[in-house]
Amino acid sequence: MPSGSWEEAVICSRNWAFYGPWFTGYMGDISFSMDVVSTEKANPKVNFLYPVALESAIQGFLTAYHGHEVYDEDKLTPYLKGPLNWTPLKQLPVPAVQLDVEEVSTYGRHLRYVFIPVSRDRLLTIQFDYGQSCAGNWKDKDAKISPKPMLDLIQNIISSIRLTPSPELQTEIDHAKEACTGDYSVSPECQPFKWPADVDKDGLTILEYRKDRYKN
């Protein structure tokens, strides 16, 4: 991450390989990781347990990780696009979101993220990096190798996620709910962010893309 604005602690990771019937071989794979992330600089004015703050954190985090990646510098063509398929997760006691980020220039990989606030200044991030082992654009790949087995596994994992707040966290959640006057949920949809873009050192403020911004 060029901006150095977010820090992460890895909780666990795992890989799954998918194979077809006999003599068809390797079809694709999923890489899974679960991390706890926070901004490098603490900001006491920000509370990720509030839906608006969570959405701001998601934009800052994704832009810090992916928004600076440029496929064509002259045309400012971004390497990736997201969020796509923005889906609020309703089974948790905190606002949470599932979304996708895709490579739009090379059609290499799909990324599916889950964002869950676990304190006022920390997010649990779950990432699934998956793809089929064949050439072509997304439509061509899906026609050659169905992504359904991979997506089924991913969605089964996401659907099984549960969060049991500690008494201290529950108190903070109750305060956030009260402040939100009953509408304790993230936006039902979100348009893709304007990339390429940079992030300020606070990890949240979006800046206009500049190629040499983070060079010493």
C-alpha positions as CSV (number, residue, x, y, z in Angstrom):
1,M,0.0,0.0,0.0
2,P,1.9,3.1,-1.2
3,S,0.2,5.5,1.1
4,G,1.0,3.5,4.3
5,S,-2.3,4.7,5.7
6,W,-3.7,1.4,6.9
7,E,-2.2,-1.3,9.0
8,E,-3.4,-4.9,9.2
9,A,-3.0,-8.0,11.4
10,V,-3.6,-11.4,9.6
11,I,-5.9,-13.7,11.5
12,C,-5.9,-16.7,9.1
13,S,-5.7,-17.6,5.5
14,R,-6.4,-20.6,3.3
15,N,-6.4,-21.8,-0.4
16,W,-8.8,-24.1,-2.2
17,A,-8.1,-25.6,-5.6
18,F,-10.9,-26.8,-7.9
19,Y,-10.6,-29.7,-10.3
20,G,-12.9,-31.0,-13.0
21,P,-13.8,-34.6,-13.8
22,W,-11.1,-37.2,-14.6
23,F,-8.6,-36.0,-17.3
24,T,-9.8,-32.4,-17.2
25,G,-7.5,-31.3,-14.5
26,Y,-7.2,-28.0,-12.7
27,M,-10.1,-25.6,-13.1
28,G,-9.4,-22.7,-10.7
29,D,-8.8,-21.7,-7.1
30,I,-9.8,-19.5,-4.2
31,S,-7.4,-17.6,-1.9
32,F,-9.0,-16.7,1.4
33,S,-7.7,-14.3,4.1
34,M,-9.2,-12.7,7.2
35,D,-7.5,-9.6,8.7
36,V,-8.2,-6.9,11.2
37,V,-7.4,-3.5,9.8
38,S,-7.2,0.0,11.2
39,T,-5.9,3.4,10.0
40,E,-2.3,4.0,10.7
41,K,-3.2,7.3,12.4
42,A,-5.8,7.1,15.1
43,N,-8.8,9.4,14.6
44,P,-10.9,9.8,17.7
45,K,-13.6,11.6,15.7
46,V,-14.3,8.5,13.5
47,N,-16.4,5.6,14.7
48,F,-16.7,2.7,12.2
49,L,-19.7,1.3,14.1
50,Y,-21.7,4.1,12.4
51,P,-22.9,3.2,8.9
52,V,-21.7,6.4,7.3
53,A,-18.3,6.0,8.9
54,L,-18.1,2.4,7.8
55,E,-18.8,3.4,4.2
56,S,-16.1,6.1,4.3
57,A,-13.7,3.5,5.7
58,I,-14.5,1.0,3.0
59,Q,-13.8,3.7,0.3
60,G,-10.6,4.7,2.0
61,F,-9.3,1.2,2.4
62,L,-10.2,0.0,-1.1
63,T,-8.8,3.1,-2.7
64,A,-5.6,2.8,-0.6
65,Y,-5.2,-0.8,-1.8
66,H,-6.5,-0.7,-5.3
67,G,-7.4,2.8,-6.4
68,H,-3.8,3.8,-7.3
69,E,-3.3,0.8,-9.7
70,V,-3.3,2.1,-13.3
71,Y,-3.4,0.0,-16.4
72,D,-2.8,2.9,-18.9
73,E,-1.1,5.9,-17.4
74,D,-1.8,8.1,-20.5
75,K,-5.5,7.5,-20.4
76,L,-5.7,7.0,-16.7
77,T,-7.4,3.7,-17.1
78,P,-7.8,1.9,-13.8
79,Y,-6.6,-1.6,-13.4
80,L,-9.6,-2.6,-11.2
81,K,-13.2,-1.5,-10.7
82,G,-15.2,-1.5,-7.5
83,P,-17.3,-1.8,-5.5
84,L,-19.6,-4.0,-7.6
85,N,-22.5,-6.0,-6.3
86,W,-22.7,-4.0,-3.1
87,T,-24.8,-6.1,-0.7
88,P,-25.5,-5.2,3.0
89,L,-25.3,-8.2,5.3
90,K,-28.4,-8.3,7.5
91,Q,-27.5,-11.3,9.8
92,L,-25.0,-9.4,12.0
93,P,-25.6,-7.0,14.9
94,V,-23.5,-4.3,13.2
95,P,-23.6,-2.7,9.8
96,A,-21.7,-4.9,7.4
97,V,-21.2,-5.2,3.6
98,Q,-20.2,-7.7,1.0
99,L,-18.9,-6.4,-2.3
100,D,-16.8,-7.3,-5.4
101,V,-13.7,-5.7,-7.0
102,E,-12.8,-6.9,-10.5
103,E,-9.9,-6.6,-12.9
104,V,-11.3,-4.8,-15.8
105,S,-8.3,-4.5,-18.1
106,T,-6.8,-8.0,-17.9
107,Y,-9.7,-10.2,-16.7
108,G,-7.4,-12.0,-14.3
109,R,-9.1,-12.3,-10.9
110,H,-12.2,-11.6,-9.0
111,L,-12.1,-10.2,-5.4
112,R,-15.0,-10.6,-3.0
113,Y,-14.7,-8.6,0.2
114,V,-16.7,-8.6,3.5
115,F,-16.3,-5.6,5.8
116,I,-17.4,-5.8,9.5
117,P,-16.7,-3.2,12.1
118,V,-15.5,-4.9,15.3
119,S,-14.7,-1.7,17.3
120,R,-14.9,2.0,16.8
121,D,-11.5,2.0,15.0
122,R,-11.1,-1.5,13.6
123,L,-12.6,-3.5,10.8
124,L,-12.6,-7.2,10.2
125,T,-11.9,-7.7,6.5
126,I,-12.5,-11.0,4.7
127,Q,-11.2,-11.4,1.2
128,F,-11.8,-14.1,-1.4
129,D,-9.5,-13.9,-4.5
130,Y,-10.8,-16.4,-7.1
131,G,-10.6,-17.2,-10.8
132,Q,-10.8,-19.8,-13.4
133,S,-7.8,-21.3,-15.2
134,C,-8.6,-20.3,-18.7
135,A,-8.1,-17.4,-21.1
136,G,-10.6,-14.8,-22.3
137,N,-12.9,-12.1,-20.8
138,W,-15.3,-12.8,-18.0
139,K,-18.0,-14.0,-20.3
140,D,-15.6,-16.3,-22.2
141,K,-14.2,-17.7,-19.0
142,D,-17.6,-18.4,-17.4
143,A,-18.6,-20.2,-20.6
144,K,-15.5,-22.4,-20.5
145,I,-15.4,-23.0,-16.7
146,S,-18.4,-22.3,-14.5
147,P,-17.5,-20.2,-11.4
148,K,-20.6,-21.6,-9.6
149,P,-18.7,-24.1,-7.4
150,M,-16.3,-21.4,-6.2
151,L,-19.1,-18.9,-5.6
152,D,-21.2,-21.5,-3.7
153,L,-18.3,-22.1,-1.3
154,I,-17.7,-18.4,-0.9
155,Q,-21.3,-17.6,-0.2
156,N,-21.6,-20.5,2.2
157,I,-18.8,-19.1,4.2
158,I,-20.2,-15.6,4.2
159,S,-23.7,-16.8,5.2
160,S,-22.2,-18.7,8.2
161,I,-20.5,-15.6,9.6
162,R,-21.8,-14.6,13.1
163,L,-20.6,-11.9,15.5
164,T,-21.3,-12.0,19.3
165,P,-20.4,-8.6,20.7
166,S,-18.7,-8.3,24.1
167,P,-20.7,-6.3,26.7
168,E,-18.4,-3.3,26.0
169,L,-18.9,-3.5,22.3
170,Q,-22.7,-4.0,22.7
171,T,-22.8,-0.8,24.7
172,E,-21.1,1.1,21.8
173,I,-23.5,-0.5,19.3
174,D,-26.5,0.6,21.3
175,H,-25.2,4.1,21.4
176,A,-24.6,4.1,17.7
177,K,-28.1,2.7,17.1
178,E,-29.7,5.4,19.2
179,A,-27.7,8.1,17.4
180,C,-28.9,6.8,14.0
181,T,-32.5,7.1,15.1
182,G,-33.6,3.6,14.1
183,D,-31.9,3.5,10.7
184,Y,-28.8,1.4,11.6
185,S,-27.9,0.1,8.2
186,V,-25.5,0.9,5.3
187,S,-26.7,2.2,2.0
188,P,-28.6,-0.4,-0.1
189,E,-26.3,0.2,-3.0
190,C,-23.1,2.0,-3.9
191,Q,-21.7,3.1,-7.3
192,P,-18.1,2.1,-8.2
193,F,-15.6,4.6,-6.9
194,K,-13.8,7.0,-9.2
195,W,-10.4,5.4,-9.8
196,P,-7.6,6.0,-10.2
197,A,-7.4,7.9,-7.0
198,D,-5.1,8.3,-4.0
199,V,-5.7,8.4,-0.2
200,D,-4.3,10.9,2.2
201,K,-2.2,9.8,5.2
202,D,-5.4,9.5,7.4
203,G,-6.6,6.6,5.2
204,L,-10.0,8.2,4.6
205,T,-9.6,11.4,2.6
206,I,-9.7,10.7,-1.1
207,L,-7.3,12.6,-3.2
208,E,-6.9,13.2,-6.9
209,Y,-4.6,10.6,-8.5
210,R,-1.0,11.7,-9.0
211,K,1.6,9.2,-10.2
212,D,4.5,10.3,-8.0
213,R,2.4,11.2,-4.9
214,Y,3.9,8.6,-2.6
215,K,7.5,8.8,-3.8
216,N,10.1,10.0,-1.2
